[in-house]
């Protein structure tokens, strides 16, 4: 069964100093993997890749899985930076023998999966690049500062939203 998941996020951005904040085209999502038959696997997706990488487990290790980023739209406003991404992934029923649980397809009524979004920036003072991330399980509000000049570059106020489309 093909499922599509929409991920939306927004970060508050101070007016100055400008750090050229931008979303990375890589994200991580916790979904069930029918290939290694494990539930709640961290799946790494990269824009343009035709398949994703499942974190697997100690027995199988990382492997490719049937998932991809099918849409990736960014926006920059006066005081925020926003993202909308759509992930298409294939789900099939299985039983996770290690955890002794059945895999469950995502539903609108079920709890959303965990997601981590990556961002990059360039420090105008030191002329060096840096990275940080936002994820669904962070305590809010959560400020992000430049690792080079310590200036505030963003604040994580709202949890990224994960919504089942189909």
C-alpha positions as CSV (number, residue, x, y, z in Angstrom):
1,X,0.0,0.0,0.0
2,X,1.4,3.4,-1.0
3,X,1.1,6.1,1.7
4,X,1.9,9.8,1.4
5,X,2.9,11.9,4.4
6,X,3.0,15.7,4.5
7,X,5.5,17.4,6.8
8,X,5.2,21.1,7.5
9,X,7.4,23.2,9.8
10,X,8.2,26.9,10.5
11,X,10.9,28.5,12.5
12,X,10.9,32.1,13.8
13,X,13.9,34.0,12.5
14,X,15.3,37.2,14.0
15,X,15.8,40.2,11.7
16,X,19.6,40.4,12.2
17,X,22.3,39.4,11.8
18,X,21.4,37.6,8.6
19,X,22.8,34.0,8.5
20,X,21.3,32.8,5.2
21,X,19.3,30.2,7.0
22,X,18.1,27.4,4.7
23,X,16.4,23.9,4.9
24,X,18.6,21.0,4.0
25,X,17.1,18.6,1.4
26,X,17.6,15.7,3.8
27,X,15.1,14.6,6.5
28,X,14.7,11.6,8.8
29,X,11.4,10.0,9.6
30,X,10.4,7.1,11.8
31,X,8.3,4.6,9.9
32,X,7.9,0.8,9.7
33,X,10.1,-1.0,7.2
34,X,8.7,-4.1,5.5
35,X,12.1,-5.0,4.1
36,X,13.9,-5.6,7.4
37,X,10.5,-6.2,9.1
38,X,11.1,-3.8,12.0
39,X,8.8,-1.2,13.3
40,X,9.7,2.5,14.0
41,X,12.9,2.5,11.9
42,X,14.6,5.8,11.3
43,X,14.4,6.3,7.5
44,X,16.8,8.8,5.9
45,X,15.4,10.6,2.8
46,X,17.2,12.9,0.4
47,X,15.5,15.1,-2.2
48,X,16.1,13.6,-5.7
49,X,16.9,10.1,-4.5
50,X,14.6,7.4,-5.8
51,X,14.8,5.4,-2.6
52,X,15.5,6.0,1.1
53,X,17.9,4.4,3.6
54,X,16.4,2.5,6.5
55,X,18.6,2.4,9.7
56,X,17.9,-1.3,10.0
57,X,19.1,-3.0,13.1
58,X,22.2,-4.7,14.5
59,X,21.5,-7.8,12.4
60,X,20.7,-6.2,9.0
61,X,22.4,-2.8,9.2
62,X,21.4,0.0,6.9
63,X,19.6,-0.9,3.7
64,X,17.6,0.7,0.9
65,X,13.8,0.9,1.4
66,X,10.8,2.0,-0.8
67,X,10.4,5.6,0.2
68,X,11.2,9.0,-1.4
69,X,10.7,12.7,-1.1
70,X,8.1,13.5,-3.7
71,X,7.7,17.2,-2.9
72,X,9.9,19.8,-1.1
73,X,8.8,23.4,-0.9
74,X,10.5,26.1,1.1
75,X,9.4,29.6,2.0
76,X,11.1,32.6,3.6
77,X,9.1,35.4,5.1
78,X,10.1,38.5,7.0
79,X,10.2,36.7,10.4
80,X,10.1,33.0,9.6
81,X,11.3,30.2,7.4
82,X,8.9,27.4,6.4
83,X,9.0,24.0,4.8
84,X,6.5,21.6,3.3
85,X,7.7,18.2,2.3
86,X,5.8,15.1,1.0
87,X,7.1,11.6,1.6
88,X,5.8,8.7,-0.4
89,X,6.5,5.3,1.1
90,X,5.4,1.7,0.6
91,X,3.9,-0.2,3.5
92,X,3.1,-3.9,3.7
93,X,1.9,-5.9,6.7
94,X,4.5,-7.9,8.7
95,X,5.3,-9.0,12.3
96,X,8.3,-7.4,14.1
97,X,9.7,-10.6,15.7
98,X,12.3,-8.7,17.9
99,X,9.6,-6.5,19.5
100,X,6.8,-9.1,19.1
101,X,4.4,-6.5,17.6
102,X,2.6,-6.3,14.3
103,X,3.4,-3.5,11.9
104,X,0.6,-0.9,11.6
105,X,-0.1,1.3,8.6
106,X,-0.2,5.0,9.5
107,X,-3.7,6.3,10.0
108,X,-5.2,9.7,10.5
109,X,-6.3,8.6,14.0
110,X,-2.9,7.1,14.9
111,X,0.0,9.0,16.5
112,X,2.3,10.8,14.0
113,X,5.8,9.4,13.3
114,X,8.9,11.2,14.6
115,X,10.6,13.5,12.2
116,X,13.9,15.4,12.1
117,X,14.5,18.3,9.7
118,X,18.0,19.6,9.0
119,X,19.0,23.2,8.3
120,X,22.1,25.0,7.3
121,X,23.4,28.6,7.6
122,X,26.4,30.8,6.9
123,X,27.8,33.0,9.6
124,X,28.4,36.5,8.2
125,X,30.9,37.4,10.9
126,X,33.2,34.3,10.6
127,X,32.2,33.4,7.0
128,X,31.8,29.8,8.0
129,X,28.9,27.3,7.5
130,X,27.0,25.6,10.3
131,X,24.1,23.2,10.7
132,X,21.4,22.4,13.2
133,X,18.1,20.5,13.2
134,X,14.5,20.6,14.4
135,X,12.5,17.5,15.4
136,X,9.1,16.6,16.8
137,X,10.3,15.6,20.2
138,X,12.1,18.8,21.2
139,X,11.0,20.9,24.2
140,X,9.5,24.2,22.9
141,X,10.4,27.0,22.5
142,X,13.9,26.1,21.7
143,X,16.4,28.7,20.4
144,X,19.2,27.9,17.9
145,X,22.4,30.0,18.0
146,X,25.2,30.3,15.5
147,X,28.0,27.9,16.5
148,X,30.6,30.5,15.4
149,X,29.4,33.9,16.7
150,X,26.7,32.8,19.2
151,X,24.1,35.1,17.6
152,X,20.5,33.8,17.6
153,X,19.5,32.5,14.2
154,X,16.2,30.8,14.8
155,X,13.7,29.7,17.4
156,X,11.7,26.4,17.3
157,X,8.3,27.5,18.6
158,X,5.9,25.0,17.0
159,X,6.3,21.2,16.6
160,X,6.7,20.1,12.9
161,X,3.4,18.7,11.8
162,X,3.1,15.3,10.2
163,X,-0.1,14.4,8.4
164,X,-1.2,11.4,6.4
165,X,-2.4,12.4,2.9
166,X,-3.3,9.0,1.3
